[in-house]
Amino acid sequence: MITGELKNKIDGLWDIFAAGGLVNPLEVIEQITYLMFIHDLDDSDNIRAKESAMLGLPFQSIFSEEVKIGERTIDGSQLKWSVFRDFPADRMYSIMQEWVFPFIKTLHSDKNSAYSKYMDDAIFKLPTPLVLSKVVDSLDEIYAMMNEVQTADVRGDVYEYLLSKIAQSGLNGQFRTPRHIIRMMVEMMDPSSDEVICDPACGTSGFLVASGEYLKEKKREEIFYDKQKKEHYMNRMFYGYDMDRTMLRIGAMNMMTHGIDNPFIEYRDSLSDQNTDKDKYSLVLANPPFKGSLDAESVSGDLLKVCKTKKTELLFLALFIRILKIGGRCACIVPDGVLFGSSKAHKDIRKEIVENQRLEAVISMPSGVFKPYAGVSTAILVFTKTEHGGTDNVWFYDMTADGFSLDDKRSPISENDIPDIIERFRNLDKEMDRKRTDKSFMVPKQDIVDNAYDLSINKYKEIEYVAVEYPPTSEIMANIREIEMEIGKEMDELERLLKE
């Protein structure tokens, strides 16, 4: 969590962009991402140079003596952050615009800069030399403070704080699933050290980052003291896809700042034939877009066989089933309509999950969870791919509080079902005896089948009505007369006082 002076510095950096006319939060974070990348290239090049010198190994800097950019050959040292930051503002601006940005686009083939592929279409948008000079000075101060803090997660925390500004500003808030909901889903799934995790609509990579952080906290020794597992964690555990290049860039940087060297974050329309993944991942965590419908011609034929529809939320469920390995698990957020929709496609996908896979849990969330950006009611579905059924009893939970008020302000409150949800999900054997009047309970598969595979909690929850006894009508009428007489007396007294 970012607090105090470091938080103030980041807010100050944000204000510099606003004063320069850059107010779209995605554009601001994108420009900061480029600059952090450029700063980090210099740092990592210096570290590799020192390591090579200590080991007596030859080293070729990416800022070698001469760098070719277009038709021009220039002194590569001028592209180093530590060099150009001391230049006058006008010169720094022209170097950044004419040399540094074209240079970072040419690094794709350099294995030492895996993240350069996310900079392929980088555009420099800072409007004036003065704004660039202020931003560079501000970033230098932020890096100096991060180095002072010396905690492993400070870089990730800084980037997460920047991302939170997308939500705060009210622009493009749909890209962000609340962090505490993501964390709850990750804790429920309890990923293992050999997991292969995918989010086919990854946005800023929130689910992947939270999974990485959870593993770092809970399974640090198992992963980081084992060469093979560490290599898997850094290079082959995390996969994310999105159709928005800005999101990919931000998501990739988010992963990098949380210490994951080489996640597979790629541009892809996950629902199209372009996506050939099948039986590949052991865990899917996602909040896919509920943007309505899309062109059926662009959708993969495999998915349409499972449920013939144009609705993205249903097609993504079909996709999750396809891309999971047998035994692979999924926790995903769906709009409430998925649970009870009466169309053939709605019923088909629910039947597929209940009959051919193993549906484990349906957690109903209150409509305020995504406020102030959307008031849609949502639920979390948890299932395992088996391809031969296995649904026995399905656990339902009626979540009414998530630790924040359910209005647009989303202020912290004491009521919070999340710890209870995690605890109960991890001990489902103890849930069998709970009544349907409780907050959580089990529903046998047959009940779900009998209700046309309806998964809305209201179909199964029982409400206890407490009998309230009222006095006889004559007594109530007598009381009303008494009150009327009392009011009459008071009115008389008031009139008398006004006349005096």
N, C-alpha and C positions, 0 to 999 in steps of 0.2 A: 504493500500500500504506500503510495507516494504522499508525503505530508511536508509541512514546513517550507523551508527555503527552496528545496528542489522543486516542489509543486509550484511555488511562486515563480521560479525561473521558467518553468514550462508554460505557465499562464502568460508570462511576459513575452515568450517566443511567439505564442499564439497571437498576442496583441500586435506584435510587429507585422505579422502577415495581414491582419485585419486593417491596420493603418495603411498598408501598402495596397489595399484594394482586393486582396485575396480572402474571400469570406466563406467560400464553399469548403466545409470541413474535409471532404474527401480530397480536394485539390491541395489543401494545406498539408494534410498528412502525407500525400503522395510526394510533394516537394521536400518535406522533412525526411521522408524515406530515402529519396535520392541522395540528399546531403549526408545522411547517416552512412549510407553505403559508400559514398566517396571518402568520408572520414575513416571508415573502417578499412577500406582498401589500403590506405596509407599505414594505419596501425598494424594490420596483419602482414604487410610487406616488410615492415621494420622488424617484427617479431621473427619472421622466417629468416631474415638476413642475420639476426643475432644468433638464432639456433644453428644455422649453417656454419657461421664463423666458429662457434663453440665446438661443433663436431668436425670442423675442418673439411666441410663439404662445399663444393662449388654452388653458387647461388646466382640465378638470373632474375633481377628485379623486373616487375612489370613496368616500372618506371625507368627502363634502361636508358642509356645515354641519349638515344634518339628514338622518337616515336613518330610513325607515319600516320597522319590524319588527313584523309583525302589526298590531295595533291601535295600537301605540305609536310615537311619533316621538321619536328621541333624538339627542343630539349625536354625530355620526359620528366625531369625533376620539377618542372613548372606545374605539372599536373598533380603534384602531391599536396594534400591539404595543408600540411605543416609548412609548405613553402608559399603557396599562393595566398594563404590567409594574411600574410604580412604585406602584401602588395597594396598600393592605393586602390580605392574602391572601383574606379573606372577600369583599371587594368585587370583587377580580379574578375570583374563582371564580364569583360570580353573573353578572358581565358576560360571562364566557366561556360559561357555560351558557345564559343567557337571551337574549343578544344576538349574540355573535360567531359561534357555531355556526349559528343561524338565518340570520345575515347571509351567511355563505359559501355557503349553499345558494341564495341569491337572485342570485348573480353569474353564473349560467349564460348569461344573455343579454348579458353584458358581454364584448365581443370582447377586451378587454385582459386577461381572465383565463380563457383557454381551459381551464385545468386545473380551474376550478370545477365543470365537469360531472362530474368524478370525486368531487366532494364532496356530490352530491345527497342521499345517504342517510347523511351523516356523523352519528355519535352520539358525544357527549362522555362518556367513561367514567372520567375521573380521579376517584377516590373522594372526596378531601377537599381543602379549600383549601390545607392544608399541602403535600400532594403536588404540587399544581399549582404552588405558589410555588417549590418546590425544582426542579421540572422546567423552569420558565421560566428560573430563574437558571442552571441547568446548560446549557440550550440557548444562552443568551446568551454563556456562556463558550466553548462550542464554536464558535459563529459568530465570536467575537472571534479565536479561534485559527485558524480557517479563513482569516479575512481577513489574518492575519499571515503564513500560509504562502504566500499569493499564487501558488499554482500553479493552472493551468486545471482540473486534474482533482480538486482536493481535495474538492469537494462530492460528486462522483460516488464518490470513494473512501470518503468517510464513509458514504454511503448503502449502498454495496456491503458495507461492514463490518457495518452494521446487518443487512443481509439475510443475511449469513453466520451470524448468530445464530439464524436459523430452523433452519438445518441443525445447528448445534452443539447446540441444545437437544433435538434428537431429535423435535421435534413438527413435523408437516407437512413433513418433510424431502423428501417426494416432489416438492415444488414446485421443488426446485432441482437443475438439472443442474450437475455440477461445472464451475466456470468454465474450467478448463484444457481440458476436452473441448469446450466451446462455442468457445473461442478457436481450437482446432485446426480445427474445422469451418469457422469463418469464414476462417481463413488458407487452407485448401484451396480454398474457393470464390472467394477474392480478389475481393470485390465491387467494382463500378465506380461512378463518380460519378453515373451516370444510372440506377442500379438502382432497382427498386421491390420492397421486401423485405417478406415476410409471415411471421408465425408464428401459425397458427390456434389454437394452444393456448399462449398466451404466458406465463402465470404472472407472474413478476416482470419479464418483458421481457428476460431475460438474453441471448437471441440477438440481439435488436434493439439493445440497448446495446452488445454486443461488436462488432456490425457498424458501428455509428456510431463507436465508438472506433478501430476498424481503419481506417476511411476518414479519420478525423481525423489518424491517424498517417501513413498511407501516401500519402494524396492530398489533403493539406491545401491546397496551393496551387491545385490544379485546382478544388477545390470552393469554398474561402472567398475566392478572388480573382475569382470569376465570379458575378455577381449572380444569374443564373438558376439556376445549379447550387446555390448556397447556399440560395436560396429553396426549391428542390426538396428539398434535404437537411433543411431545417427543417420543411417542411410536407407533403410528398407522397411521401417515400421510405419511411417506416416504418409498417407496419400490424400490429396485434396484436389478437387476440380471445381472450376467456376467459369462462367461465361463473361465475366467482367474483368478486364485486364488490370484495372485499378485495384480491384479487390485482391487479385492474385499477387500483385506487387506488395500490397500492404500485408496480406496473409503470409507471404514468404518471409518478409522482414520480421513479422511477428514471431514466426517459428525460429528464425535466426537469433533474434534478441533473447529468446528463451533457451538458447544453447543447443538447438537441434541443427546440426551442420548441413544436412542435405535432404530435406524432405522432398517428396515428389509432389510439387504443387504445379499443376498444369492447366492450360486453357482447354476446356472441353465442354461441349453440350452433352451432359451426362445421359439425357434421354434419347439421343439420336443414335443412328447406326455408327457414328464416329466412335462410340463407346462400345468396345467389344469385350469388356471385362466379364468374366463368368467364373464362379467358384474360386474367387481370388482372395477375399479378405476374411479375417476371423472376427472382426468387430466393425460394425457401422454405427456411427453416432451422427445424427443429422437433424437439422430443422429446415427441410426443403421449402422452396418458395410455394406460396399458396396463390399464385398470381392468376388463377382462373384456368383458361384453356389455351391450347396452342395448336398449331397446324399439324393435323394427324399425319401428313405426308413426311414430316421431319422426324417423326417418332419411330424408334426402333420397332421392327415387326415383332420381335420376341416379347416386348412389353405389351403390345396390343393383343397378343394371344392370351395373356393372363387376364387383362381387363380392357375391353375395347372402349376407350374414352379419350377425351382431350384434356381432362383435368390433371394438372401436374401433380397434385398431392397423391392421387391414386397411382399414377404412373411411377412416381418415385418409390412407392411401396413395392410395386412389382420389380423395380430395378434393384432394391435392397435384397430381395429374395434371390434374384439372379446372381448378383455379384458376391454374395456370401458363400464361403465354403460350407460343406455339410458340417453341422456343429457350430457354425458361426452365429454370433448373436447380434441383435440390432436393438437400439433404443432410439426412437425418433419422435419428434413432435409432429402432431397432425391437428388440423382444425376439427372441431367437434363434428362437422358434417360427415367426416369419414366414418365416424362411429355408428351413425344411424341413417345415413343417406339411403333412399329407397330405390335408386336407379339400379339397373342390372350390374353396371360396372362397380358400384359401391358394394353390392352384395357379393359379387364375384371375388373381389380382393379380400373381403373379410372372411369369406368361406375358404379361400386359398390358405390364409394364415391359420385359421382354426383347424381345418381338416388336414391339410398337407404339411403344415409346419407345427411348431409348438408355441402357442400364444401363452405367455406367462403373466403379464400384468397390463392393466389399463389404469393409468393415473389421471384422474380428471383434474384439470387446473382451473382456477378462477379466471374470469375474463380480463381482470385488471393486470395480469402478469406482463403483457406486452405494452401497457400504457406508458407514455402518452401517445404512442404511434399507432396502436391498433387496439380495439376493444374486443377482438375476436376470442371466443372461448376455444381453448385447446386442450389436448390430452397427450400423454406420453404412452406410446405402445412399446412393449418389450417382448421380443419373440426370438426363438432360435430356429435356424433352418435345419430341417431334418429330411424333408422330401417324402416322409412316410408318416406324417402326423405326430401324435404324442401329446396333444392338448388334453389335459385331464381336468384340472381345476384352474380357473383364471382368477388372479388376485385383483380386486378393484380397490382403489383408494380415492376417497373424496377429499381432495386437498382444498382447504378454504383459506389458508394464509401462507405466505412465503417469506415472512419477515419484513414486508414493506406494505404500506397502505395501498389499496387497490384503486386509488384515484390517479389523476394525472401527475400529482407531486411525487408519488412513490416514496414517501418518507419512511424511515426505519420504524418498525413497531416490534413489540415483544412477541406477539403471536407468530409462530413459525412451525409449520408441519414438516419441514424438510428433514430435520434429524430423525423424526418418527418414521418417515417414509423409508429412509435408508436403513434404519434399524430393523423395521418390520420386513422389508424386502429381503434382507439377508437371513431372516429367520422365518421363512414362509411356512415351515412345518408347524409353527405355533399359531398360525392364523386360521386353521381349519375349524376351530370351535367358535369363532367370532360370529355374532349375529348380524343380520343385514341391516340392523338399525345402527350398528357401529360405524366408525369412520372408514374402516377397511374390513373386507370380508372376502371369502372365496365363493365363486360361482361354478358349479359343475358344468362341464362342456355341454351336456344334454340340454340344460336350461337355455344356453346360448343358441344352440341349434333350433330349439323350439320357438325362439324369438327371432327367427330369420337372420341369425348371426348379428343381431343388434348388440353393440358394445357400449352403449351409453349407460352410465352408472344408474341413471334414474329408472331404467328398466328393471333393475334388480334391487335397488336400495328400498328399504322399508322405513316409513316415517312413523314414529310413535306419536299418536295423538293423545294428549293428556286431557281428560275430561275436566271442564271448568264448571263449577256450580255457581249459579247466580241466584240472588234472593228473588222471591215472588214479584210479579209485575206490580201488584198493589203496593208493595213496600217501596219499590223503585219510584213509582208515581208520587207517593207520599213524600219521599226525600226531595224530589224535584219541586213539589209545591213549597216545601219548607225553604228551599234555597231561593225560590222566587220571592217569597215573603221577606226573606232576609235582604235580598237585593232591593226590594221596594222600600224597606225601612232606610237602607243606606242612601238611596236616591233622595228620599224625603229630607234626610239630614243634610245632604249635600246642597239641595235647593235652599234650605233654611240658611245655611252658612253663606251662600252666594248673595242672599237678599240683605244680609246684615251690613 
